[in-house]
Amino acid sequence: MAVNEENYKEVLEKTNAAHATLVAVSKTKPVSDIQALYELGQRDFGENYVQELVEKEAVLPKDIRWHFIGHLQSNKVKYIAPFVHLIHGVDSEKLLFEIDKQGAKNNRTIDCLLQVHIAQEETKFGFDENELKLFLETFPKYQALEKLKNVWIKGLMAMASFTDDMEKLKQEFAVMKALFQQQAKPETSNLKLETLSMGMSSDYELALEYGSTMIRVGSLLFGARI
Ligand SMILES: *Cc1c(COP(=O)(O)O)cnc(C)c1O
């Protein structure tokens, strides 16, 4: 079997013990692997590429909760808007307005996480701390103007640096934990920060220690990607 059942049980046990949610990241993996994990009870799956997600969604069971965890281009939102459960990587207001528009077209509210830039790498997308603060202050004003009614901001998402330097990872997760707790206060009807998405195969245990409520784990469950 292409799915590592032993690893799955171990990750799931640790996730449950932390009252968190495990998103199984199935990008580049075949439908049969997803089906195998589905049969073990897994329902939350994460994908990075729009076309791949759309193709998989079409043939897999309808009770799967599909998480979009990659970098989303505004012109592709329409393809996933009818069914996506949670969009993790919202990194601009422009993208949020497009998600809102497509949510309205599909007569639904689409749940989103704001991506926060914590890693050192230049290439990582996301709001920095100040941009996040500014955006969260602005959001209720949009709502007062009857805008962004079809998006629901559910929390924050972050990717830590690619490093095995534990101290560095701890530092980054600690920043996220503090931001999450601090920002969890201003609530409006469509803004309620209750999800903190951080932690991958190599760092999920540390992320859980730092208050992650949702981990995104791929290679530990499905094997390395080629
Ligand atoms: C691929 C990916 C993951 C999973 O990575 P693994 O190291 O295979 O667990 C998690 N989050 C994001 C955003 C990803 O792109």
The ligand as a Gaussian input file, in Angstrom:
#p B3LYP/6-31G(d) Opt

LIG

0 1
 C        3.337000      20.356000       0.556000
 C        2.835000      21.191000       1.679000
 C        2.644000      20.646000       2.966000
 C        3.014000      19.220000       3.331000
 O        4.390000      19.043000       3.317000
 P        5.056000      17.689000       3.881000
 O        6.433000      18.100000       4.221000
 O        5.011000      16.696000       2.777000
 O        4.283000      17.261000       5.068000
 C        2.100000      21.471000       3.931000
 N        1.767000      22.752000       3.682000
 C        1.940000      23.310000       2.466000
 C        1.549000      24.718000       2.255000
 C        2.481000      22.551000       1.436000
 O        2.678000      23.132000       0.237000

